[in-house]
Amino acid sequence: MLNHLMLWQAIKIGGPVMYVLIGCSIVSITVILERIFYYYKRSRTTRERFMKQIREQLEKSDVKGASMVCHRTQTPFACVVTAGLSSPQTEEKEVSEALERAIVVETADLERRTAIVGTIGSTAVYIGLLGTVWGIMKTFKDMAQHGSGGINIVIGGISEALICTAAGLFVAIPAVVAYNYFVKRINSFVIDMELCASETTGLLRAHKKAKAK
């Protein structure tokens, strides 16, 4: 109960800027949790294990079986390989273009909402600094109205400034860390997709040659 009262008192001291930071924090945490869960669902199978299964199916000239493996695997690189397997009889250039388009689509899905976290991480500190300036200006105004710089007035203004600054850092630091994590995960997904696309092109080329014999 005491902690709740202290938190509410800190919010009241911080002023309107605190409500903005609280809103940013709620949005940031929501997006962070949603993206972490999304990446977890999309990375349950390793690229090596998946491509081993695809290779085994294509070595048996079973394109339909390879497609079934893709449908069972809910990962970005599986969607990319599906795009390549959808038209095994087309020219290699067309297959490569289909794979590249699939990589672009999957990358866009992986990057969805991450810009929100990055923006909050980069602006929350400045919002906190705005609260700091607000508190200092309020302190000077109160001092001018009272005609003196009493200790209570000075402490109140400094508290408002420090609380907003601390809140801005509290919101910004997790958002920046999460955004850097997202960038690293997305880069890892993209590398896997590009490797799968390259290997799929080679496997389809070999499959086409085997059928031509």
C-alpha positions as CSV (number, residue, x, y, z in Angstrom):
1,M,0.0,0.0,0.0
2,L,2.8,2.4,0.9
3,N,4.6,1.6,-2.4
4,H,1.4,2.4,-4.3
5,L,1.0,5.7,-2.5
6,M,4.6,6.6,-3.2
7,L,4.2,5.7,-6.9
8,W,1.1,7.8,-7.2
9,Q,2.7,10.7,-5.4
10,A,5.7,10.5,-7.8
11,I,3.4,10.5,-10.8
12,K,1.6,13.6,-9.4
13,I,4.9,15.4,-8.7
14,G,6.1,14.6,-12.2
15,G,3.1,16.3,-13.8
16,P,1.6,15.7,-17.3
17,V,4.9,14.4,-18.7
18,M,4.7,11.4,-16.4
19,Y,1.4,10.3,-18.0
20,V,3.0,10.5,-21.5
21,L,5.9,8.3,-20.3
22,I,3.5,5.8,-18.7
23,G,1.6,5.6,-22.0
24,C,4.9,5.1,-23.9
25,S,5.9,2.4,-21.4
26,I,2.7,0.5,-21.8
27,V,2.9,0.5,-25.6
28,S,6.6,-0.4,-25.5
29,I,6.1,-3.4,-23.1
30,T,3.1,-4.6,-25.1
31,V,5.0,-4.6,-28.4
32,I,8.1,-6.1,-26.8
33,L,6.2,-9.1,-25.4
34,E,4.2,-9.6,-28.6
35,R,7.4,-9.6,-30.8
36,I,9.3,-11.9,-28.4
37,F,6.4,-14.4,-28.5
38,Y,6.2,-14.0,-32.3
39,Y,9.9,-14.7,-32.8
40,Y,9.7,-17.7,-30.4
41,K,6.9,-19.3,-32.5
42,R,8.8,-18.7,-35.7
43,S,12.0,-20.2,-34.6
44,R,11.1,-23.6,-33.2
45,T,13.0,-25.5,-36.0
46,T,16.6,-24.9,-37.0
47,R,17.5,-24.2,-40.6
48,E,19.9,-27.1,-40.7
49,R,17.2,-29.6,-39.7
50,F,14.6,-28.1,-42.0
51,M,16.9,-28.1,-45.0
52,K,17.9,-31.7,-44.3
53,Q,14.3,-32.8,-44.7
54,I,13.9,-30.7,-47.8
55,R,17.0,-32.2,-49.3
56,E,15.8,-35.7,-48.6
57,Q,12.5,-35.1,-50.3
58,L,14.0,-33.5,-53.4
59,E,16.6,-36.2,-53.8
60,K,13.6,-38.5,-54.1
61,S,12.1,-36.1,-56.6
62,D,9.2,-35.6,-54.2
63,V,8.4,-31.9,-54.6
64,K,5.0,-32.4,-53.0
65,G,6.6,-34.0,-49.9
66,A,9.0,-31.1,-49.7
67,S,6.1,-28.7,-49.8
68,M,4.4,-30.7,-46.9
69,V,7.5,-30.2,-44.8
70,C,7.3,-26.5,-45.4
71,H,3.7,-26.3,-44.4
72,R,4.4,-28.2,-41.2
73,T,7.3,-25.8,-40.4
74,Q,6.1,-22.4,-39.2
75,T,9.3,-20.4,-39.8
76,P,10.2,-17.5,-42.2
77,F,12.6,-19.7,-44.1
78,A,10.0,-22.3,-44.6
79,C,7.7,-19.7,-46.3
80,V,10.6,-18.7,-48.5
81,V,11.3,-22.3,-49.6
82,T,7.5,-22.7,-50.2
83,A,7.7,-19.9,-52.7
84,G,10.5,-21.6,-54.6
85,L,8.8,-25.0,-54.6
86,S,5.5,-23.7,-55.9
87,S,6.7,-23.6,-59.5
88,P,9.5,-26.1,-59.8
89,Q,9.2,-26.3,-63.6
90,T,9.8,-22.6,-64.2
91,E,13.1,-21.0,-65.2
92,E,15.7,-20.6,-62.5
93,K,15.6,-16.8,-62.8
94,E,11.8,-16.8,-62.1
95,V,12.4,-19.1,-59.1
96,S,15.1,-16.8,-57.7
97,E,12.8,-13.8,-58.1
98,A,10.0,-15.6,-56.3
99,L,12.4,-16.5,-53.4
100,E,13.6,-12.8,-53.2
101,R,10.0,-11.6,-53.1
102,A,9.2,-14.1,-50.3
103,I,12.3,-12.9,-48.3
104,V,11.0,-9.3,-48.6
105,V,7.5,-10.2,-47.4
106,E,8.8,-12.2,-44.5
107,T,11.3,-9.5,-43.5
108,A,8.5,-7.0,-43.4
109,D,6.5,-9.2,-41.1
110,L,9.5,-9.7,-38.8
111,E,10.1,-5.9,-38.7
112,R,6.4,-5.1,-38.0
113,R,6.0,-2.8,-34.9
114,T,9.7,-2.9,-34.1
115,A,10.0,0.8,-35.2
116,I,7.6,1.7,-32.4
117,V,9.9,0.3,-29.8
118,G,12.9,2.0,-31.5
119,T,11.1,5.4,-31.6
120,I,10.1,5.1,-27.9
121,G,13.6,4.2,-27.0
122,S,15.1,7.2,-28.7
123,T,12.5,9.8,-27.6
124,A,11.6,8.8,-24.1
125,V,14.8,10.4,-22.8
126,Y,13.9,13.7,-24.5
127,I,10.4,13.5,-23.1
128,G,11.9,13.1,-19.6
129,L,14.2,16.1,-20.3
130,L,11.1,18.0,-21.2
131,G,9.8,17.2,-17.8
132,T,13.0,18.4,-16.3
133,V,12.8,21.7,-18.0
134,W,9.2,21.9,-17.0
135,G,10.1,21.4,-13.4
136,I,12.9,24.0,-13.5
137,M,10.6,26.6,-15.1
138,K,7.9,25.9,-12.5
139,T,10.5,26.3,-9.7
140,F,11.6,29.7,-11.1
141,K,7.9,30.8,-11.5
142,D,7.1,29.8,-7.9
143,M,10.2,31.6,-6.6
144,A,9.2,34.7,-8.5
145,Q,5.6,34.6,-7.2
146,H,6.7,34.2,-3.6
147,G,9.5,36.6,-3.9
148,S,12.0,34.2,-2.3
149,G,13.7,30.9,-3.0
150,G,12.4,28.9,0.0
151,I,13.8,25.4,0.4
152,N,10.4,23.8,-0.1
153,I,9.9,25.5,-3.4
154,V,13.4,24.5,-4.6
155,I,13.1,20.9,-3.5
156,G,9.6,20.6,-5.1
157,G,11.0,21.8,-8.5
158,I,14.0,19.6,-8.3
159,S,11.9,16.6,-7.4
160,E,9.7,17.1,-10.4
161,A,12.7,17.5,-12.7
162,L,14.5,14.4,-11.4
163,I,11.4,12.2,-11.4
164,C,10.7,13.0,-15.0
165,T,14.3,12.4,-16.0
166,A,14.4,9.1,-14.1
167,A,11.1,8.0,-15.7
168,G,12.4,8.8,-19.1
169,L,15.4,6.6,-18.6
170,F,13.3,3.9,-17.1
171,V,11.2,3.8,-20.3
172,A,14.0,4.3,-22.7
173,I,16.6,1.8,-21.5
174,P,14.4,-1.4,-21.9
175,A,13.1,-0.1,-25.2
176,V,16.6,0.4,-26.6
177,V,17.8,-3.0,-25.4
178,A,14.7,-4.7,-26.8
179,Y,15.1,-2.9,-30.2
180,N,18.7,-4.0,-30.5
181,Y,17.6,-7.5,-29.7
182,F,15.0,-7.3,-32.4
183,V,17.5,-6.1,-35.0
184,K,19.8,-9.0,-34.1
185,R,17.0,-11.6,-34.4
186,I,15.7,-10.2,-37.6
187,N,19.2,-10.2,-39.1
188,S,19.5,-13.9,-38.0
189,F,16.2,-14.7,-39.7
190,V,17.2,-12.9,-42.9
191,I,20.5,-14.8,-43.0
192,D,18.6,-18.1,-42.6
193,M,16.2,-17.2,-45.3
194,E,18.9,-16.2,-47.8
195,L,20.8,-19.4,-47.1
196,C,17.7,-21.5,-47.6
197,A,16.8,-19.6,-50.8
198,S,20.3,-20.3,-52.2
199,E,20.3,-23.9,-51.3
200,T,16.7,-24.4,-52.6
201,T,17.8,-22.9,-56.0
202,G,20.6,-25.4,-56.2
203,L,18.4,-28.3,-55.2
204,L,15.7,-27.4,-57.7
205,R,18.4,-27.1,-60.4
206,A,19.6,-30.6,-59.6
207,H,16.0,-31.9,-59.5
208,K,15.3,-30.4,-62.9
209,K,18.4,-32.0,-64.4
210,A,17.5,-35.4,-62.9
211,K,14.1,-35.2,-64.5
212,A,15.5,-34.3,-67.8
213,K,17.7,-37.4,-67.9
